[in-house]
Amino acid sequence: MAFAVAAAPPASLRVQVVDASGMPLRDAVVELRPANASGGAIRFPWKMGMAQKNRQFVPGTLIVAKGSTVAFPNLDNVRHSIYSFSKPARFAIDLYGRDQTRTQTFNVAGSIKLGCNIHDDMRGYIRVTDTPFAAKTDHNGYATLTGMAGGSASLTVWHPMLRTPTGEKRSAITITGGAQNHKLAVALR
């Protein structure tokens, strides 16, 4: 007599990030690192690009996999430059004009703060991650991660306004399989 053993379905985790007063935090990056993670290529469904439009970086926060090359198209009628003094990626891209694109490769996981030498109020952020389970919170503070196996994991939330030296808050979590919800309160500057 043969018995069929069904594999556990992949788990999903819906995380809501709120501030100390319970207000949802938009554009926080949520990353999950399962303890039993296997290596392999990481691919996200969004474009690896951050435009300069209306004198802003769009999107304001971009998640990319470690080793990704990001395109920086200039969609403005003015010239822009891009620089970062962040430890994971120190670089400078000289001035370039409308409908031109420059690229930069990010080989170290971490958070990169971007600026423009010409427009001091322009700020953008790139979160370079080494896990395929990463998402950005929406206007209600929710991010959903899917496809991971059950078991113990590390949950990291990053936002430039988190009141920590690295802008990160880490916690241990157990993924039980199926759909799971988790709420996390963070302190902001």
C-alpha positions in Angstrom: 0.0 0.0 0.0 1.4 3.4 -1.0 0.8 6.6 0.8 1.0 10.0 -0.8 2.7 12.7 1.2 1.6 16.2 0.3 4.2 18.9 0.7 3.1 21.9 2.8 1.9 24.8 0.7 4.2 27.8 0.6 3.5 30.3 3.4 2.5 33.9 3.2 3.1 36.6 5.7 1.2 39.9 5.8 3.1 42.5 7.9 1.6 45.8 9.1 4.2 48.4 10.2 2.9 51.2 12.4 4.5 54.0 14.4 4.3 54.3 18.2 0.8 56.0 18.0 -0.5 53.2 15.7 -0.4 55.1 12.4 0.6 53.1 9.4 4.1 53.6 8.1 4.4 53.8 4.3 7.5 52.8 2.3 9.0 50.7 5.0 11.0 47.8 3.6 10.1 44.4 5.1 12.6 41.5 4.7 12.2 37.9 5.8 15.2 35.6 6.1 14.2 32.0 6.7 16.7 30.0 8.8 16.6 27.2 6.2 17.0 29.6 3.2 18.7 28.3 0.1 20.8 30.4 -2.3 19.9 31.2 -5.8 19.0 34.1 -8.0 16.7 36.8 -6.6 14.2 38.4 -8.9 11.6 41.0 -8.1 8.5 41.8 -10.3 9.2 45.5 -10.4 11.7 47.4 -12.6 15.2 48.0 -11.3 14.9 51.7 -12.1 14.7 55.0 -10.2 13.7 57.9 -12.3 14.3 61.6 -11.7 10.9 63.2 -12.3 9.5 66.5 -11.1 12.8 67.0 -9.2 12.2 63.8 -7.1 13.5 60.3 -7.1 10.7 58.0 -8.3 10.0 55.7 -6.5 11.3 57.3 -3.4 12.4 53.9 -2.1 13.4 51.0 -4.3 14.2 47.4 -3.3 16.8 45.6 -5.4 18.6 42.3 -5.1 22.3 42.3 -4.2 24.2 42.5 -7.5 21.5 44.4 -9.4 22.2 47.2 -11.8 19.8 50.1 -11.4 18.8 52.5 -14.2 18.5 56.2 -13.4 16.6 57.8 -16.3 16.3 61.6 -16.1 12.7 62.6 -17.1 13.1 66.2 -16.1 13.8 69.3 -18.2 16.8 70.0 -16.0 20.1 68.2 -15.5 20.7 66.0 -12.4 23.6 64.2 -10.8 23.4 61.3 -8.3 25.6 60.6 -5.4 25.7 58.4 -2.3 28.1 58.5 0.7 26.4 55.4 2.2 28.8 52.7 3.2 27.3 49.9 1.0 27.7 52.0 -2.1 29.7 55.2 -2.3 29.5 56.6 -5.8 28.9 59.7 -7.9 27.2 60.1 -11.3 28.0 63.3 -13.1 25.4 65.7 -14.5 23.2 64.4 -17.3 20.2 65.7 -19.1 16.6 64.9 -20.1 16.0 61.5 -21.7 19.4 60.3 -20.7 20.0 57.3 -18.4 22.9 56.3 -16.2 23.3 53.0 -14.3 24.9 51.8 -11.1 25.5 48.3 -9.8 24.9 47.5 -6.1 27.0 44.6 -4.9 26.7 45.0 -1.1 23.4 44.5 0.9 22.3 47.5 2.9 20.7 50.9 2.7 21.8 53.6 0.3 20.7 57.2 0.6 20.8 59.1 -2.7 21.1 62.8 -3.4 21.5 65.3 -6.3 24.3 67.8 -6.1 22.2 70.4 -8.0 18.9 69.9 -6.1 19.7 69.6 -2.3 16.1 68.7 -1.4 16.1 65.5 -3.7 16.4 62.4 -1.6 15.9 58.8 -2.6 16.7 55.4 -1.0 17.7 52.0 -2.3 17.5 49.0 -0.1 19.8 46.3 -1.4 18.7 42.9 -0.1 20.1 39.3 -0.1 16.6 37.7 0.4 13.9 37.1 -2.2 11.3 37.8 0.5 11.2 41.6 0.5 8.4 44.1 0.0 7.6 47.8 0.6 4.7 48.8 2.8 1.7 50.5 1.1 -0.2 53.6 2.4 -1.9 51.4 5.1 1.5 50.1 6.3 1.0 46.6 4.8 3.6 44.4 3.0 2.9 40.8 1.9 5.6 38.2 1.5 4.8 34.9 -0.2 6.4 31.6 -1.2 8.6 30.9 1.9 8.7 27.6 3.7 7.6 27.3 7.3 10.1 27.5 10.2 12.1 30.0 12.1 13.1 33.3 10.4 14.4 36.7 11.0 12.2 39.7 10.2 13.8 43.0 9.4 12.0 46.3 8.9 13.9 49.3 7.5 12.8 52.9 7.0 15.0 56.1 6.9 13.1 57.5 9.8 13.4 54.6 12.2 15.0 55.6 15.5 18.0 53.2 15.3 21.5 53.8 14.1 20.9 51.6 11.0 17.2 52.5 10.4 16.4 48.8 11.0 14.4 46.8 13.5 15.0 43.1 13.6 12.9 40.4 15.3 12.6 36.6 15.3 9.4 35.1 13.9 8.1 31.6 13.2 6.5 31.0 9.9 3.7 28.4 10.5 2.6 27.8 6.9 -0.5 29.1 5.2 -1.5 32.8 5.6 -0.2 34.6 8.6 -0.5 38.2 9.9 2.0 40.1 12.0 1.8 43.7 13.3 5.0 45.6 14.2 5.2 49.0 16.0 8.4 51.0 15.4 9.8 54.2 16.9 10.4 57.1 14.5 12.7 60.1 14.7 
